[in-house]
């Protein structure tokens, strides 16, 4: 199993989710390879070449960039295709539109 975490611009989130849905890879009713998609809004502490993207976080006391973090778990053989799909649909036409991280999961245990 693989865990994919993607940090993308918030305005690209809907396009990525739609592409995942249309791919059929994340259709739980069809026995999909993609399991448990989670989306959260995050504040990333890093410099950006576009200062209009930065906001000042009072809590952190420094500039941040607002991004969407998309997390999903998938079968090993589906990871490359899902990463490619996220990269193609998450691109915001900027030098760096985000990052995708892929990790290997040792195990997955359901809470019953």
For each residue, the residues with C-beta under 8 A, 3 or more apart:
1: 73 74 75 76 104 105 107 108
2: 73 74 75 76 78 79 102 103 104 105
3: 71 72 73 102 103 104 105
4: 70 71 72 73 74 79 82 83 86 100 101 102
5: 69 70 71 100 101 103
6: 16 69 70 71 86 90 98 99 100 101
7: 42 44 67 68 69 98 99 100
8: 12 13 16 67 68 70 86 90 92 97 98
9: 12 13 67 68 90 92 94 97 98
10: 13 41 66 67 68
11: 14 92
12: 8 9 15 16 68 89 90 91 92 97 98
13: 8 9 10 16 17 39 68 70
14: 11 17 18
15: 12 18 19 89 90
16: 6 8 12 13 19 20 70 85 86 89 90
17: 13 14 20 21 37 39 70
18: 14 15 21 22 89
19: 15 16 22 23 85 86 88 89
20: 16 17 23 25 26 34 37 72 82 85 86
21: 17 18 26 27
22: 18 19
23: 19 20 26 81 82 85
24: 27 30 32
25: 20 32 33 34 74 78 81 82 85
26: 20 21 23 32 34 37 72
27: 21 24 30 32
28: 32 35
29:
30: 24 27
31:
32: 24 25 26 27 28 35
33: 25 74 75 77 78 82
34: 20 25 26 37 72 73 74 78 82
35: 28 32 72 73 74 108
36: 71 72 73
37: 17 20 26 34 70 71 72
38: 70 71 72
39: 13 17 68 69 70 71
40: 68 69 71
41: 10 66 67 68 69
42: 7 66 67 68 69
43: 57 60 64 65 66 67
44: 7 64 65 66 67
45: 60 62 63 64
46: 65
47:
48: 51 53 54 65 96
49: 94 95 96
50: 53 54 94
51: 48 54
52:
53: 48 50 65 66
54: 48 50 51 63 64 65
55: 63 64 65 66
56: 62 63 64
57: 43 60 61 62 63 64
58: 61
59:
60: 43 45 57 64
61: 57 58
62: 45 56 57
63: 45 54 55 56 57
64: 43 44 45 54 55 56 57 60
65: 43 44 46 48 53 54 55
66: 10 41 42 43 44 53 55
67: 7 8 9 10 41 42 43 44 98
68: 7 8 9 10 12 13 39 40 41 42
69: 5 6 7 39 40 41 42
70: 4 5 6 8 13 16 17 37 38 39 86
71: 3 4 5 6 36 37 38 39 40
72: 3 4 20 26 34 35 36 37 38 82
73: 1 2 3 4 34 35 36 105 108
74: 1 2 4 25 33 34 35 78 79 82
75: 1 2 33 78 79
76: 1 2 79
77: 33
78: 2 25 33 34 74 75 81 82
79: 2 4 74 75 76 82 83 102
80: 83 84
81: 23 25 78 84 85
82: 4 20 23 25 33 34 72 74 78 79 85 86
83: 4 79 80 86 87 100 102
84: 80 81 87 88
85: 16 19 20 23 25 81 82 88 89
86: 4 6 8 16 19 20 70 82 83 89 90 100
87: 83 84 90 91 100
88: 19 84 85 91
89: 12 15 16 18 19 85 86
90: 6 8 9 12 15 16 86 87 97 98 100
91: 12 87 88 97
92: 8 9 11 12 97 98
93: 97
94: 9 49 50 97
95: 49
96: 48 49 99
97: 8 9 12 90 91 92 93 94
98: 6 7 8 9 12 67 90 92
99: 6 7 96
100: 4 5 6 7 83 86 87 90
101: 4 5 6
102: 2 3 4 79 83
103: 2 3 5
104: 1 2 3
105: 1 2 3 73 108
106:
107: 1
108: 1 35 73 105
109:
110:
111:
112:
